[in-house]
Amino acid sequence: MATSEEIMEALTDFTEQCNTNKRLRRMQRDWTKLLHYVATDTGDSFTMEVIEGEIIKNEAGTNGTPDVVVETDSETMCDMFWGDLNPTQKYLRGEIKVKGTQEDVMRIDAITAVIWPEV
Amino acid sequence: MSIIDEILSQTDAEQIRKETEHNYREYVNPFALRMFKNASLDIIEGKREGASVWDISGEKYIDCVTGAGIFNVGRHNPDVVDALKKALDTYDMGGWISIVRERGLLAKKLAEITPGDLKYSLFCCGGGEAIEVAIKLARGHTDRPEVICMDNGYHGVTGFALPATGREVYRKPFAPLAPGYKHVPINDIKAVKEAVTEESAAIMLEPIQGEGGIVPADDDYLRELRAICDENEMLLIFDEVQTGFGRTGKMFCAEHSGVTPDIMVFAKSLSGGLYPISCAIFTEEISDFLMAHPFIIINSFGGTSLACLVALAAIEYIEENDLPGHAEKMGARFMKGLSKLKEKYPELVLDVRGKGLMLGMEFPEDSIGPRMAYQLRQNGVISIYTFNNPRIIRIMPTLVITPDEVDFVMKAFDASLKEIQAQEDKLKK
């Protein structure tokens, strides 16, 4: 089980990886979304705001109306933000629940594919 | 050793997979490869036969995608293969500036088997190109620019076809698109009436939306569309790319409603799964536009000698083996099984629908379509969600599928739904 602080730390690292990757920023330049992340075992939740491919905000709690909701246990969430697992594989096996469009699922996978191609 | 001998002589499945994945990663599309692998759809096809396909490693699957309706006559149909082999002894594709005997024979056959007074054929290679021909003919014939299409419809992604495809995600990155297209919800006659203006050239739709989620247009709706077109001197265009050649239990889906379009487009199964060919067939009245401009729509590879011979062989096979009748029977068997599964998994299965062997199962949320595709692969079936609506998994096997194979697919669906139900229950806890 991961703590709220650990998840936020992973989320911060993930944000830096994404925002400093020029290729990814260009690739995702038409992607503007509000995402909610919910840890099913601890109840912790986080809001991520993406504008034109840049993650401009991460905060605790679920704020605003999300385009995408990602639900999984806290450990998996940390692993996802640290690039220790392939989120799409987990999603297809029902271990990560994504409420949103299939296009958004592919965008999330594209992020992983660019910053952690070996995953 | 020639390149083809070299390729065909390779038998080490592991080596072939490694080499192919490398080539995809380096020279084709690394992200597509990743998606295939993630989704457990990274099958490299080896042997193909009837309703089945074998991965190069020897694993057998029932193909329920069939390229969205390419392989109606079965995978690697021996009769059609034989026709192509024989043709290759004499023919190449044929010259572009010449009169092609086989094209005339195929056009005559298509005029015979299509409903109503559809008569003249213009051939291309792919479905999108044939849709473009239909749109050009509609505009050329009527001298009006507007085409009314359906939300969530799919007509391909080429220049004139892309704006007709009813989903923003395909269109947005390529703006500005050709103007003159309006989209309305399917089966909403009021919306069509409101969309019609003096500038309307045509109404275009699939009799059953394929990528839109296996959504049949109601028979009464199609009849009303026919009436609207007649009243306003507009053309009715049916895109039968996925529904044609026996798929829905009739040779063409239009026959279910008795409505004949002015232009019908088909592709996919016309090729017998062996040689690309597509077609827009239209009435004599519309042909007047082409009489005045006989070479205004041309295509180097449309309706070549080889393509037409393959198409003739495929049609012969469909007729001699009554594939439409078989599709109707097997479709009924599927529907019986699918309806039972709907009762068994009420939280997961919202609807089952379709005609003949163009069937879909609807889920309550987007994620379940891709997850079903993943589970089905584990259970020996290849299927994929419909691209404009991931909540629907399609069941579009070859039309030569046997009753035992239908039952196998139903068992695979049952096992896959059981697994997903367990996943859902676990997530709820």
Chai-1 contact restraints between the chains, C-beta under 6 A:
chainA,res_idxA,chainB,res_idxB,connection_type,confidence,min_distance_angstrom,max_distance_angstrom,comment,restraint_id
A,T88,B,N38,contact,1.0,0.0,6.0,A-B,restraint_1
A,Q89,B,N38,contact,1.0,0.0,6.0,A-B,restraint_2
A,L92,B,R371,contact,1.0,0.0,6.0,A-B,restraint_3
A,L92,B,Y374,contact,1.0,0.0,6.0,A-B,restraint_4
A,G94,B,Q423,contact,1.0,0.0,6.0,A-B,restraint_5
A,K97,B,L427,contact,1.0,0.0,6.0,A-B,restraint_6
A,V98,B,S367,contact,1.0,0.0,6.0,A-B,restraint_7
A,T101,B,D366,contact,1.0,0.0,6.0,A-B,restraint_8
A,Q102,B,D366,contact,1.0,0.0,6.0,A-B,restraint_9
A,Q102,B,P390,contact,1.0,0.0,6.0,A-B,restraint_10
A,E103,B,V169,contact,1.0,0.0,6.0,A-B,restraint_11
A,A113,B,R34,contact,1.0,0.0,6.0,A-B,restraint_12
